[in-house]
Amino acid sequence: MSTIAQNIEFLRKQLPNHVRLVAVSKFNPAESVMEAYRVGQRVFGESQAQELVPKAQLLPKDIEWHFIGHLQTNKVKYIIPYVSLIHAVDSLKLVQEINKQALQQHRIMDCLVQIRIAQEETKYGMTLEESVSMLHYISVNNFTAIRICGVMGLATDTEDQNQVTKEFQYLTYCFHTLKNTFFQTSLYFSEISMGMTHDYPLAIEQGSTLIRVGSGIFGERAY
Ligand SMILES: *Cc1c(COP(=O)(O)O)cnc(C)c1O
């Protein structure tokens, strides 16, 4: 069995039924994606439009591609035909563009709202208050081509497990707050995307439904 296949098996053993594994294949070649595919992995994450599009065109059509990175509005139209979930919606401007392009391409686009939970300044994402205003705007203005399916966040890159746990707890709190405010009757609003290679066990403990693991499957990335 290949290392990639072994890593996936190892992760699967730790996943409760309600948690899905997003194999983050960014910077890894199509052949590595195929190694994971051959042991049944179907959900893959990419963070750049120019990398996702050629991979999606080349690789099997039953792969579910997730866009996990920061998405620029001018890239939206290129990825819409290929992605099944956009993880990191972080502005009203972006949501408007996704809705517009999805309408034009006759798709309904599933999206998560990225909430800023880390201490680090550089991480993208909205505050809970900003996401409330955005969702209010969306609900009033009838965005018919997008479906908000939950929240996503990145914890601080630190050894301090307590801090990471608190940040994941806060994301779960945001999920419930938004659910109660806007999505009480929605069947779709159900996802909490949190946890990466170094912190996914904590994320699962705190209620993650989607973990995004890259180097833990494919090895360290060569940028
Ligand atoms: C790259 C990336 C990951 C995967 O990171 P690893 O540490 O390699 O598991 C997860 N989420 C996002 C948003 C990423 O950009």
PDBQT file of the ligand as one rigid body, heavy atoms in Angstrom, charges set to zero:
ROOT
HETATM    1  C1  LIG A 301      -3.500  24.111   2.989  1.00  0.00    +0.000 C 
HETATM    2  C2  LIG A 301      -4.761  24.185   3.759  1.00  0.00    +0.000 A 
HETATM    3  C3  LIG A 301      -5.165  23.111   4.584  1.00  0.00    +0.000 A 
HETATM    4  C4  LIG A 301      -4.331  21.855   4.805  1.00  0.00    +0.000 C 
HETATM    5  O1  LIG A 301      -3.236  22.131   5.620  1.00  0.00    +0.000 OA
HETATM    6  P1  LIG A 301      -2.336  20.943   6.228  1.00  0.00    +0.000 P 
HETATM    7  O2  LIG A 301      -1.666  21.574   7.385  1.00  0.00    +0.000 OA
HETATM    8  O3  LIG A 301      -1.399  20.531   5.158  1.00  0.00    +0.000 OA
HETATM    9  O4  LIG A 301      -3.246  19.844   6.630  1.00  0.00    +0.000 OA
HETATM   10  C5  LIG A 301      -6.376  23.222   5.243  1.00  0.00    +0.000 A 
HETATM   11  N1  LIG A 301      -7.163  24.320   5.098  1.00  0.00    +0.000 NA
HETATM   12  C6  LIG A 301      -6.802  25.354   4.337  1.00  0.00    +0.000 A 
HETATM   13  C7  LIG A 301      -7.711  26.529   4.239  1.00  0.00    +0.000 C 
HETATM   14  C8  LIG A 301      -5.598  25.327   3.643  1.00  0.00    +0.000 A 
HETATM   15  O5  LIG A 301      -5.266  26.380   2.876  1.00  0.00    +0.000 OA
ENDROOT
TORSDOF 0
